Amino acid sequence: MDWNLILACAHHLAVFSLVGIFATEFALIRPGLGGTRLGQLARIDAAYGAIAIVVIVVGILRVWFGGVDPWYYLGNHAFWGKMAAFLVMGLLTVQPTMAIRRWAKAGEGVVDYLVPESEIGTSRRFVHLQAGVLLLIPIFAAAMARGYGS
């Protein structure tokens, strides 16, 4: 069985899923958020966290069991740039995640609850910063795949 292929496919599918979920969250955090959309956003944000964990676990498995010497990754600056960008994305998601949880709790059972626009604006800034950092990840990945950074 070709574990290198299986892990590469799993990693790519998880990353693309993460980007798709992120794009959905990006689109939903906007003024006028409330009601059923707020519940959807809370579930999407939970899925975002879960798939991020899958990306990390599969990525670690890929480093250690993917058929490439682990030191290729561990000694590669592009790899560490990619890891740093992923970490920054994770840190930038803390504020929106906490806000979404707070909003969902405040809107629970309140039919006409709308998230205050000022809070939406703050969370959108964090999500926009995440989008900017996200652009770095495929750049570092492409560099690493072509032997840069070693």
N, C-alpha and C positions, 0 to 999 in steps of 0.2 A: 504494500500500500504506500502511495506517495504522500507522506505526511507533509512534506514541503508544499505541495500543491494544495492539499486540504486546508492547511493552516493559512496559506496565502489567500485562498478563496474566502475562507471564513473571516479573515481580517479585512479584506476589501469589502465584503458584504456588510460587515458590522460598521465600517467607517462610512460607507455610502448611506446606510440606515441612519447613522448618527447625523449626517449632514441633512438628510431629508427631514428628520424630526426637528433639528435645529431650525430649518427653513420654515417649518410649520409654526414653531414657537415665535420666530421672528415676525411672521405675518399676523399672529393672533394678539401680540402685545401692542395694542393701539388704543387710542381714546375710544370710549364707548364700550369698553370691555365689561361684561357682566353676564348674568343669567347662565344659560347653558354653555356659552362660549367659555366662561370662566371655569366651569367644571371640566370641559374638554381640555383647556390649557393646563389645568392641574394634572390631569392624567398624562398629557403629552410631556409635561416637565418630568414626571416620574419615569416615563419611558426613556426620556433623554438621559437621566441619571443611570438607569439600568443598562442601556446600550453602551454608555461610556465605560461602564465596568466590563462589559463584554469585550469592547475594543482593547482595554488594558490587559485583560486576562489572555485573550487570544494573541495580542502583541507579545506578551512575555513568553507564551508558549512558542511563538514563532521565532523569537530570538534564541531560545535554548534548544528547541527541537525541530527547527525548520530546515535543517540541512545545510545551513551556512554557519561557519565558525562564529560563535557568539562574540568573539573578540573583534570581528569585522564591525559589528554594531557598537560594541562597548568602547571601541577606540575611534569612533567616527564622529567628527564634530557636527556633521549634518544630522546624524541620528539624534545627538543631544540637543540640537536646535529644534528638531521636531518634537522631542520630549518636552522641552521648555515651553514651546508654543502650546502643546496640549495641556500642560500644567497651568499656564496662564489662562487658557480657556476655562479650565476647571475652576480656577479662583474667581474668574469673572462671572461665572454662573451662580455663585453663592447668593449674591444680592437678588437677582431675579427669582431664584428658587424660593428664598425666604419670603419675598414679597408675594409670590403666587400662593404660597401656603397661607400667608396672612390674609390675602384677599379671599381665598376659598373659604376660610373659616368665617370671615366677616360676612360673606355672601350666603353662607349656609342657611337655607330656609327663608331668605329674604328675596322675594320675587323680583323686585325692581332695583336690586343693588347694582351700582356702577362703581368701578374702581376710580378713585380720584385721579384726575388727569395729571396732576403733579407727580403722583407716584408712578403712573404709566411712563411719563417722560424720563424719570430717573432710571427705571428698569430698561427702557428702550436704549438709553445711552450705553448701559452695560452690554446689552445684546448686540448693539452696533460695534462695540469694541471687540466682542467675541468674533464677529464676522470678519473684522480686519485681521485678527490673529489667526483665524481659521485659514485664511489665504496663504499663510506661511507654511502650513503643514504639507500640502502637496509640493510646494517648491522645495522644501528640505527633502521630502521623500524622493522626488525626481533627481535631485543632486546626489543623494545617497545611492540610488539605484545605478547611477552612472559612475560611481567610484569617487565622487568628490567627498571631501571631509575626512579621508583617512590619513 
